[in-house]
Amino acid sequence: MSTLIDENAVPKIPDLSLAHYRFIISQGPAELKEDAKVKLFEGIKENNMALFYKTMVEELQAPFDQSLYDAMVAKNQEELKSFDDKAVDAEQNQGETEVNEALLAKAEYYTKIGDKENALTSYENLLKKSITLGTRIDIIFTFVRIGFFYGDNNLVRSNIEKLRELIEQGGDWDRRNRLKVYEGVYLMSIRDFKGAASLFLDTLSTFTSTEIMSYQEFVKYAVLTSLISMKRVDIKKKVLDAPEILEVISDIPHLEDFMASLYNCKYDQFFRSLAAIEQTHLRTSRYFLPHMRYYIREMRILAYAQLLESYRSLTVTSMAQAFGVSEEYIDQDLYRFIAAGRLNCVIDKVNGIIETNRPDAKNAQYQAVIKQGDVLLNRIQKLSRVIDV
């Protein structure tokens, strides 16, 4: 795995870890904010991100260090002049390939220092020139990473669509796999967990996209998206028994317990793991935090449905014991999901029993026909009244 990553490594431009620290400072757990702030400004200083520094100081209401800012601006101007000189020299003494290389280096530098507008403009100008298909694809990948860095979903979506077209024209194996990872991250960020899981699992053994996340992070997201979107039999085959996942899952806090407890029907352990996953992984992920309440709710429903599927009826007491919670909690939680039509059961409050009423396929089709028939009859009646008039 490590050899594969080294051979196909893409520079971390822009550095998405800085976007993560920015997210933690603004929306993450309180105990992580100070460390994230230190690391964010260390990264800004290391990369001489003058413009981004100014933005972060204003956003975070942090003290502004004028001397540091001036030094970073001077360094930026020096580097940009160097790239311009190389481009002029290449134009006068070398060929078009060398000119494009100099322009590409300048665009990458704008990206590295957090100058979004100049970076996008520089890349767009380069795309108008005669460059190879591979270089064109790599530039569009950079657009997607810029979109991830700034949380610009429109930029991400439009360029993923362009990547599909370009890679169909002649993208190599590595770029095809890289697209799956990028698209999976985008789908996860817009709550298409099923689509994300499919793409992540397809690239478990070929992952090389360390420019956007580590392999452990990638496995974490593959497991989280799979558990909420896949059938039990597929989870066993593609997740629980996947050697790539088994190799690293013990290094990811709480994830192994979370995955195994649900599959093995250890519901009390699953609830404890779910709470730990929320605190450790969902609250600290800028991709998952907007969907955290949805994810927690759906996983509870999934666990309840899995238990109820095995019984025609069971007592509220036994279900509460199975999940390690109080009877009042189970009663209130089930009531909400039953009322919303998410669980096929009823609660007999008098006898303290939960009775399942799973509809079979034929009954569901019958109910659908009746409903559609009622709608059709209502429309015919309205039409006949109009005709009579």
N, C-alpha and C positions, 0 to 999 in steps of 0.2 A: 504493500500500500504506500509506504513512504517513498519508495523509489519512483512509483508512478506519479506521485504528487510533485517530486522534485523535477522530474523531466518536463512536466507540463505546467509549471508554476506561472501564474499571471501576477504581475506586480499589484500590490494592494493600493491601487490608485482609483478613487480616493480611499482613505483608510476608514473602513466601516466601523472599526472599534470606537472611533471618535463619535460617530453618530449614536452608538450604543451608550457611551458615557453621557452624551447630551440628553438622551432619553431618560436615563436613570436620574439625572439631576432634576429634570422637570416633572417626571411622572413615576419614578421608581420608589422602592422602599426607603424610608428615611435613613435607616442605618447604612445604606450604601451610597448616599448622596455625596458625602464629603470626600470619600476615596475616589469616586467618579469625577468629581470636580478637579481634584489634583491631577488625575491621569489625563483628563481632557486638556488642561492647560499645558501639561508637559508635552503632549502630542502636538499641540498648536505651536509651541516654542521650537520643538525639534524640527518641524517641517516648515518653519517660517511662514505661518499662515496669517499674514497681516490682516487681510480683509475679514477672514473668518474670526480672528481674534476680536476685532472691533464688534462684529455681530454678536459674539458670545458674551462680551462684556456688557453690552446693552441688554441682551436677553436675560442674563443671569444677575444683572445689577452688581457686577463685580468691580473691584477697583481697577482703574485704567492705568497701566504702566506706559507712560509716554515714551520713555527711553527704549523700552522693549519693542514697542510698536514701530518707532523710527528705525531701529536696527533691522527689524524684519522687512520693512518697506525697502530699505536700502539693499538688503540681500535679494529681495524679489526683483528689483530693478536691474541689479548686476547680472542675475541669472538670465532674465528675459533679454537683456542686451546681448549676452553671450549667444543665445539661440538665434537672435536676429543676425548677428555677425556670421554665424555658421551658415545660415540660409543664404545670405548675400554671397558668401564665398563659394558655396555649392552652386549657386546660380551662375556665377562668373567662370568658375574653374572646373566644375564637375558636371554631373548629369542630373536629370529630373529625379531619379531615385534618391540621390543624396539631398536634394532640396526638400523632398517630401519627408525624409527622415528627420531633418532639422525642424520642419514645421510640426511633425508629430511629437517630437520631444518637447516643443514649446507648449503644445496643447496639453500634453501629459503634466507639464509643470503647473500650468494654470489649474488643472484638476487637483493636483497634489496640495496646492496652497489654498484651496477652497474658494477659488474665483470662478463660480459656476457659469456666469454669463460669458466671460471671455473664453472659458474652456469649451462651452458648447459652440460658440461662434468659430473658434479655431478649428474644431473638429468638422463643423459643417463646411467650412472653406476647403478643408482637405478632402472631404468626400466629393467635391466638385472636380477634383483633379483625377488624373489617370493613375489609379492605385490598384493593387491586386485585390482579388476577392477576399482573400484571407485578412488583409489589413482592414478592408471595409467592414468585415464581420466583427473584427476585434474592436473597432471604433464604436460600433453599435452596442457591443457588450459593455463598453465603458459608459455609454449613455445610460444603460440600465443601472449600472452601479452608481452613477451620479444620482439617478432617480431614487435608488434605495437610500443613499446618503442623506438626501434632503427630504425624504418622505414624499416625493413627487410621483404619485401613482400614474398620472397621465403620461409622464415621460417614460415610465417603466412599461406601461401597457403598449403604447404606440411603437416602442422600439423592439419589444418582444415579437410583435407582429411582423416587423421588418426582418428580424432575425430568422423567423420561420421561412420567409420567402428566400432570403439570401442563402441559408444553409441548404435548402432544397436545390439551389443552383449548383452547389458544389462544396458544402461544408464537410470538413473531415470528421473522423470519429470523435476526437476530443471536443470539438466545438459543438457537435450534436449532443453529447452528454452534458456539456456545460450549459447549454440552453435548457435542458430538462431541469437542472438544478435552479437556474435563475427563474424559470417559469413556475416551478414548484414554490419557491419563496414568494413570488407575487401572488399566486393562487391562495397560499396560506394567509397572506396579509389581507385578502378580501373575503376570507372565510369559506373558500372552496376547499375544504379539507380533503374531500374525496379525490379531487383532481391533483392536489398537492401530494397526497400519499402515494398515488399511482406513479407519479414522476420520481419521487424520492426513492421508492423501492426499486424502480427500474435502474437507478444509478448507484445503488449501495456499493456494488463491487467495482465501480469505475469512477468514483468520486475524485475529482481533482480541483474542485473550485474553492480552494482555501483562501482566495482573495475576498470571499464574502462571508465565510464562516469556517470554523474548525470542523474536523471530521466528527468529533464528539457532539458538537452542536447539531450537525447534520443528522446524526443518528437520533438525537433527542427529538428533533422535529419530525423525522420519519415515523417514530414510534407514536408520538402524540397525535399526529394527523391520522395514522392508521387505526388506532384504537377507537376513535370516534366515528370512523367512516366505513370500516370494513366488516364483513361477516366473520363470525367466530371461527369458522373452518379456515378462512383465508388468513386470519390473524395467526393461527397456529402454524400454518405452512410458511407464510411469508415474513412473519415478524418474530414470533417466539423461537422458531427453529432456524432463523437466518444466521449463518456463521458470522457475517459481518457485524450484526447487531450484538451477538453474544460475546464477541471479542472485546467490545468496549463498554457494554452497558453497565457493568459493575463499577465503572469509573464515573458514572453519571448519577448523582444523588437521587434516591427514591424512585428512579425510573423502573428498575427491575421489579421492585415490590409492586409498583402500580400496575405494570403489565401482567405479571404473573398472578396477582391476587384476583384480578377481574376474571382471567381465564379459568383459574382454579376454583372460582366461586367462594373465595374467602372474603366475604363482603365487609366484615368489620375492618379487616386489614386494608381492603380497597378504599374505604372511606378515609382512613387515616392517611393512606398514601395520596389520595386525591387532595387532601388539605395541604400536605407537604409539597405536592407538585404545584399547587396554586401559589404558595409562598416562594418556592425556590425557582420555579421555571416560568410560570405564566406572568407573574407580576414583574419579572425582570426581562421580559421579552417585548421589544417594541412591535413585533409582528403579532404576538398573541394577546397583549394587554387589552386592545379594543374589543376582543372577543372572549375575554376571560369569563364573564358571567354566563355567556351562552355556552361555553365549553363545559364549565362546571355543571350547569343544569342538564345538558345533554348526556354527560357521563353518568349522572345520577339516574336519569331516566333509563339509560341503557342497562345499568346494574339492576334497577328495580324490575324492568321487563325480563331480564335474564332469569332472575329468581322466580318471578311469577309464572314464567313459561313452564316451569316444572310441576306446577300444582294446579288443581282445580280450585282449591281453597286452602287458606292457612290463617292462623290467628295473627292479630296485630302484634301480640306479645312475641310470638316466635320470629316475626319479620324484624321487629325492633331489636331483638337479641342477635339476629343474624348480621345486622348492620352496626351493632354496637352503639345504638342510640336509644333515646327514650320513646315510649309509645306515643307521646304527644307529638314528638317531632315527626315520626313516621306518618301519623294520622294527618297532620297538616300538610306535609310534603306530598303525600299521595293524593290528597284531596285536590290540590292545585293542578297536578298533572292529569288527574281523571277528568276534572272539569274542563280542562283544555283539550281533551280528547287524545292525550298522549299515551295513556295507559288503559288497556282493555280490562278493567276490573271495577268492582263496586265494593264499598265498605259497609258492612252490616254493623252499625254502631251499637245496637242492642246486644248482640252476641259477641262483639269484638272479633269479627271474622272478615277477611278479605276474600272475595269470590271473583275468580277470573271469568271473563266472558269473551274469549278470543273469537272473533268472527272468522269463519272459514272463507275460502276464496269465492265459492259459489254464492254465499250469502252476501258478500261484499259486492259482487257483480249485480245481484238482484236489487240491492239497495240503490246502486248507482243507476240502474235502468229506471227504477221508480222515480228517482230524483230528476233525471233527465226528462222523463215522460211528463212530470208535473210542470217543468219549465216549458216544454213544447206546448202543452195544453193551454197554459196561461198566455203564451204568445199567439196561439190560434184564436183564443177568445178576444184578445185585444184587437187582432186583425179583423175579425168578423164585425166588431163594433164599429171600426173605422169604415168598413165597406158598407154597413147598414146606413151610416150617416151619409 
